[in-house]
Amino acid sequence: MDMKLELIPLPISDIETSKAFYIDTVGFNLDHDVQPGNGMRIIQLTPPGSACSIVIGTGMGGEDVKPGSVRNLHLVVADIEGARASLIHRGLAISSVEDMGGVKYAYFSDPDGNSWALQEISPSAKL
């Protein structure tokens, strides 16, 4: 039986600010932005090359989850220095690269404080 993680709800406080951040600054693709009614709005965004997306919105339930409470979502990249440079060029505030013995990380947060890590794993660090 396959189990694929393909959608992660992300609690945010301002839908337009978050949508612009993920599209314009981080470079995620907009999959859809729909308003099916009853105050509900669903925006699905996908990192380039990823099979897993995030969803932000209103009226989807889970309003008790605090914006900014998601920690350490990982975006795995082949070239962390190149990815970091590209994100800096887009205006993202991102940490310097830390090498943890063959696994490299750089960190950033969205406007609400949900945190992200770029991760590069060297072939020698893989099992």
C-alpha positions as a Markdown table, in Angstrom:
| # | Residue | x | y | z |
|---|---|---|---|---|
| 1 | Met | 0.0 | 0.0 | 0.0 |
| 2 | Asp | 1.5 | 3.4 | -1.0 |
| 3 | Met | 1.1 | 6.3 | 1.3 |
| 4 | Lys | 2.2 | 9.6 | -0.2 |
| 5 | Leu | 2.5 | 12.8 | 1.8 |
| 6 | Glu | 1.3 | 15.3 | -0.8 |
| 7 | Leu | -0.3 | 18.2 | 1.1 |
| 8 | Ile | 0.7 | 20.1 | 4.3 |
| 9 | Pro | -1.7 | 22.6 | 5.8 |
| 10 | Leu | 0.2 | 25.7 | 6.9 |
| 11 | Pro | -1.4 | 28.1 | 9.5 |
| 12 | Ile | -1.0 | 31.7 | 8.5 |
| 13 | Ser | -2.5 | 35.0 | 9.6 |
| 14 | Asp | -2.7 | 37.0 | 6.4 |
| 15 | Ile | -3.6 | 35.1 | 3.2 |
| 16 | Glu | -2.5 | 37.7 | 0.7 |
| 17 | Thr | 0.8 | 38.3 | 2.4 |
| 18 | Ser | 1.5 | 34.6 | 2.6 |
| 19 | Lys | 0.5 | 33.9 | -1.0 |
| 20 | Ala | 2.8 | 36.7 | -2.2 |
| 21 | Phe | 5.7 | 35.4 | 0.0 |
| 22 | Tyr | 5.5 | 31.8 | -1.3 |
| 23 | Ile | 5.0 | 32.7 | -4.9 |
| 24 | Asp | 7.1 | 35.9 | -5.3 |
| 25 | Thr | 9.9 | 35.4 | -2.8 |
| 26 | Val | 10.3 | 31.6 | -2.4 |
| 27 | Gly | 9.2 | 30.7 | -6.0 |
| 28 | Phe | 6.4 | 28.2 | -5.3 |
| 29 | Asn | 4.0 | 27.5 | -8.1 |
| 30 | Leu | 0.3 | 28.4 | -7.6 |
| 31 | Asp | -1.7 | 25.3 | -8.2 |
| 32 | His | -5.1 | 26.8 | -7.4 |
| 33 | Asp | -6.8 | 29.6 | -5.5 |
| 34 | Val | -10.5 | 28.8 | -5.1 |
| 35 | Gln | -13.3 | 30.2 | -3.0 |
| 36 | Pro | -16.0 | 27.5 | -2.9 |
| 37 | Gly | -18.3 | 29.5 | -0.6 |
| 38 | Asn | -19.2 | 30.0 | 3.1 |
| 39 | Gly | -16.1 | 32.1 | 3.7 |
| 40 | Met | -13.7 | 29.3 | 2.6 |
| 41 | Arg | -10.7 | 30.1 | 0.5 |
| 42 | Ile | -8.1 | 27.4 | -0.5 |
| 43 | Ile | -4.7 | 28.2 | -2.0 |
| 44 | Gln | -2.4 | 25.3 | -2.9 |
| 45 | Leu | 1.2 | 26.0 | -3.6 |
| 46 | Thr | 4.0 | 23.6 | -4.7 |
| 47 | Pro | 7.8 | 24.0 | -4.5 |
| 48 | Pro | 9.4 | 23.6 | -8.0 |
| 49 | Gly | 10.0 | 19.9 | -8.6 |
| 50 | Ser | 8.1 | 18.7 | -5.6 |
| 51 | Ala | 5.3 | 16.2 | -5.3 |
| 52 | Cys | 4.3 | 17.7 | -2.0 |
| 53 | Ser | 2.4 | 21.0 | -1.7 |
| 54 | Ile | 1.3 | 23.3 | 1.0 |
| 55 | Val | -2.2 | 24.7 | 1.5 |
| 56 | Ile | -3.1 | 28.0 | 3.1 |
| 57 | Gly | -6.5 | 29.6 | 3.4 |
| 58 | Thr | -9.5 | 30.5 | 5.5 |
| 59 | Gly | -12.6 | 28.6 | 6.6 |
| 60 | Met | -10.9 | 25.1 | 6.2 |
| 61 | Gly | -11.2 | 24.2 | 9.9 |
| 62 | Gly | -8.1 | 24.1 | 12.2 |
| 63 | Glu | -8.5 | 27.8 | 13.1 |
| 64 | Asp | -7.3 | 26.8 | 16.6 |
| 65 | Val | -3.8 | 26.1 | 15.1 |
| 66 | Lys | -1.6 | 29.1 | 15.7 |
| 67 | Pro | 0.0 | 30.9 | 12.7 |
| 68 | Gly | 3.7 | 30.3 | 12.7 |
| 69 | Ser | 3.5 | 27.1 | 14.7 |
| 70 | Val | 4.9 | 24.8 | 12.0 |
| 71 | Arg | 8.6 | 24.1 | 12.4 |
| 72 | Asn | 11.4 | 22.8 | 10.2 |
| 73 | Leu | 9.7 | 21.9 | 6.9 |
| 74 | His | 12.5 | 20.7 | 4.7 |
| 75 | Leu | 13.1 | 21.6 | 1.1 |
| 76 | Val | 15.7 | 19.2 | -0.2 |
| 77 | Val | 18.0 | 20.6 | -2.9 |
| 78 | Ala | 20.9 | 19.3 | -4.9 |
| 79 | Asp | 23.0 | 22.5 | -4.6 |
| 80 | Ile | 22.3 | 24.4 | -1.4 |
| 81 | Glu | 24.7 | 27.3 | -2.3 |
| 82 | Gly | 22.9 | 27.8 | -5.7 |
| 83 | Ala | 19.5 | 27.5 | -4.2 |
| 84 | Arg | 20.4 | 29.9 | -1.4 |
| 85 | Ala | 21.8 | 32.4 | -3.8 |
| 86 | Ser | 18.6 | 32.2 | -5.9 |
| 87 | Leu | 16.4 | 32.8 | -2.9 |
| 88 | Ile | 18.6 | 35.8 | -1.7 |
| 89 | His | 18.2 | 37.2 | -5.2 |
| 90 | Arg | 14.4 | 37.0 | -4.8 |
| 91 | Gly | 14.7 | 38.9 | -1.6 |
| 92 | Leu | 14.5 | 36.1 | 1.0 |
| 93 | Ala | 16.3 | 36.5 | 4.3 |
| 94 | Ile | 18.0 | 33.2 | 4.8 |
| 95 | Ser | 20.8 | 32.0 | 7.1 |
| 96 | Ser | 24.2 | 31.0 | 6.0 |
| 97 | Val | 24.9 | 27.4 | 5.2 |
| 98 | Glu | 25.8 | 25.1 | 8.1 |
| 99 | Asp | 27.5 | 21.8 | 7.3 |
| 100 | Met | 26.5 | 19.1 | 9.8 |
| 101 | Gly | 29.0 | 16.5 | 8.5 |
| 102 | Gly | 27.9 | 15.9 | 5.0 |
| 103 | Val | 24.3 | 17.3 | 5.4 |
| 104 | Lys | 24.1 | 21.0 | 4.8 |
| 105 | Tyr | 21.3 | 23.3 | 6.0 |
| 106 | Ala | 20.2 | 26.9 | 5.5 |
| 107 | Tyr | 17.1 | 28.3 | 7.4 |
| 108 | Phe | 14.3 | 30.8 | 6.7 |
| 109 | Ser | 10.9 | 31.6 | 8.0 |
| 110 | Asp | 7.7 | 32.9 | 6.4 |
| 111 | Pro | 6.0 | 36.1 | 7.5 |
| 112 | Asp | 4.2 | 34.3 | 10.4 |
| 113 | Gly | 7.3 | 32.5 | 11.6 |
| 114 | Asn | 6.6 | 29.0 | 10.1 |
| 115 | Ser | 10.2 | 27.8 | 9.7 |
| 116 | Trp | 11.8 | 26.1 | 6.8 |
| 117 | Ala | 15.2 | 24.4 | 6.1 |
| 118 | Leu | 17.0 | 24.0 | 2.8 |
| 119 | Gln | 18.8 | 20.7 | 3.0 |
| 120 | Glu | 21.5 | 19.2 | 0.8 |
| 121 | Ile | 22.7 | 15.7 | 1.5 |
| 122 | Ser | 26.1 | 14.7 | 0.0 |
| 123 | Pro | 26.3 | 11.3 | -1.6 |
| 124 | Ser | 28.8 | 10.1 | 1.1 |
| 125 | Ala | 26.3 | 11.0 | 3.8 |
| 126 | Lys | 23.5 | 8.8 | 2.3 |
| 127 | Leu | 23.1 | 5.3 | 3.6 |
